[in-house]
Amino acid sequence: MTARLILYTRQGCHLCDDLLDQLASLPCEEQLAIELVDIDSDPEIQRLYARRIPVLLDAVTGELLSEYRLDRNRVLIHLGIGSSPDK
């Protein structure tokens, strides 16, 4: 099953590039479909995310998975291949 994710980004954002590289190194990378959305392409999206990028969301549920830096454990748990620390 392919997980559909949205990564809000903008040109020249080194944190966005880092997060994308980290996603590519996940053990499930081949199961990810990542839509890159340039926040500067839409004034409303820019207003919502300008001070928060990179922002990674589940494309289906809208669940926030990461802001600023990749929350690797949260993403893996969300994808069903990690375990929460309390288990």
C-alpha positions as CSV (number, residue, x, y, z in Angstrom):
1,M,0.0,0.0,0.0
2,T,1.3,3.4,-0.9
3,A,1.1,6.2,1.7
4,R,0.3,9.6,0.2
5,L,2.0,12.5,1.9
6,I,2.1,16.2,1.3
7,L,5.3,18.2,1.9
8,Y,4.8,21.9,2.1
9,T,8.0,23.6,1.0
10,R,9.4,26.6,-0.9
11,Q,12.4,27.2,-3.2
12,G,15.7,27.6,-1.3
13,C,14.4,26.0,1.9
14,H,17.4,23.9,3.2
15,L,15.3,22.4,6.0
16,C,12.8,21.2,3.3
17,D,15.6,19.6,1.3
18,D,16.9,17.9,4.4
19,L,13.5,16.5,5.3
20,L,13.0,15.2,1.8
21,D,16.4,13.5,1.9
22,Q,15.5,11.9,5.3
23,L,12.2,10.7,3.9
24,A,14.1,9.1,1.0
25,S,16.3,7.2,3.5
26,L,13.3,5.6,5.4
27,P,13.0,1.8,5.1
28,C,9.6,2.2,3.5
29,E,10.7,4.9,1.0
30,E,9.4,3.0,-2.0
31,Q,5.9,2.9,-0.4
32,L,5.7,6.7,-0.3
33,A,4.0,9.0,-2.7
34,I,5.1,12.5,-1.8
35,E,3.4,15.6,-3.3
36,L,5.6,18.7,-3.0
37,V,3.6,21.9,-2.6
38,D,5.4,25.2,-3.0
39,I,3.7,27.5,-0.5
40,D,4.5,30.5,-2.6
41,S,2.2,29.3,-5.3
42,D,-0.9,30.1,-3.2
43,P,-1.4,33.1,-0.9
44,E,-3.6,31.2,1.5
45,I,-1.1,28.3,1.8
46,Q,1.7,30.7,2.2
47,R,-0.2,32.4,5.0
48,L,-0.8,29.1,6.8
49,Y,2.7,27.6,6.5
50,A,5.2,30.4,5.8
51,R,6.7,30.2,9.3
52,R,6.3,26.5,9.7
53,I,7.9,24.8,6.7
54,P,8.8,22.1,6.0
55,V,5.4,20.7,7.0
56,L,4.6,17.0,6.3
57,L,1.0,15.9,6.3
58,D,-0.9,12.7,5.5
59,A,-2.6,13.6,2.2
60,V,-5.7,11.6,3.0
61,T,-6.4,12.5,6.7
62,G,-4.6,15.8,6.9
63,E,-2.7,14.5,10.0
64,L,0.4,16.6,10.8
65,L,3.4,14.3,10.8
66,S,6.3,16.7,11.0
67,E,7.1,20.4,11.2
68,Y,10.6,21.9,10.7
69,R,12.4,18.6,11.1
70,L,11.4,15.0,10.3
71,D,9.8,13.3,13.3
72,R,11.0,9.9,12.1
73,N,9.3,7.8,14.8
74,R,6.0,9.5,14.3
75,V,6.1,9.0,10.5
76,L,7.1,5.3,10.9
77,I,4.3,4.7,13.5
78,H,1.9,6.4,11.2
79,L,3.0,4.2,8.3
80,G,2.5,1.1,10.6
81,I,6.2,0.1,10.7
82,G,7.2,1.6,14.0
83,S,6.1,1.3,17.5
84,S,5.2,3.9,20.0
85,P,7.6,4.4,23.0
86,D,4.9,3.3,25.5
87,K,4.5,-0.1,23.9
